[in-house]
Amino acid sequence: MAERWLQRYSKNRPLPGRLKESLLDLHHALDELSVLDSRAARVIELRYFGGLTEKEAAEVLGISIATLKRDWEAGRAWLVDRLGWGQRSTLDK
């Protein structure tokens, strides 16, 4: 999903090099996360790239909002650590 979003976004607007690099790093990290925890990766994709609310994403995945929140926190923490973004990131929504 991240790759499709990047392609769709960059067709109409040129992306600065650092942003494109960061998005590609995020895409690759999401691929890694999906091997370790596919549901957490899907939660990140639906919420961050898909713009779904917690309720909408939970319904799509067939899980409770509490489970979705746990997956969101775990996936976000893993990505922040993997990408070296420190405590705050663009995923802090």
Secondary structure, DSSP 8 states (H G I E B T S, - for coil): -HHHHHHHHHHHS---HHHHHHHHHHHHHHHHHHHH-HHHHHHHIIIIIS---HHHHHHHHT--HHHHHHHHHHHHHHHHHHHT--S--TT--
